[in-house]
Amino acid sequence: MLPWRVAGASVAAMKELISQLVAKADLDETQAAKVAEVVRGFLASKLPEALRGPVESALTGQNVDSAVDQAKGLIGKLF
């Protein structure tokens, strides 16, 4: 597995995404890592600003529980 790091932190969610891309899309790890980064960037560019932080935190593995709680609260306010 490729060592995936963002701001010095290991990234479990990105590793999981990369693993699934390797298994399901028949990509090698380098290609899958590039695709995962493109997906992360795409989501960051398309999500409302209020959701970007929680999603980024979930993908980078930083403050995942807090990010999930924040996202639930923000999504609840949308509906």
Residue, then its C-alpha position, 0 to 999 in steps of 0.5 A: m500500500l502507498p503511504w498516504r499522508v495529508a498534513g503529516a497524518s495517516v489517512a484511513a479513509m483515503k487508504e480505504l478508497i484507494s483499496q476499493l479503487v484497486a479492487k473494483a476499478d482494476l487500477d494499480e495503487t498509483q492510479a488509484a491514489k491519483v483518482a482518490e485525490v481527484v475525488r477529494g478535490f472534486l468534492a471540496s470544490k462542489l460542496p457548500e462551504a459549510l460542508r467542506g470542513p467536515v468532509e475534508s476531516a472525514l477523508t483525512g481522518q482528522n476529527v472524524d467523529s466531530a466532523v460527522d456530528q457537524a455534517k449531520g447538524l448542517i444537513g439537518k438544517l438544510f431540510 
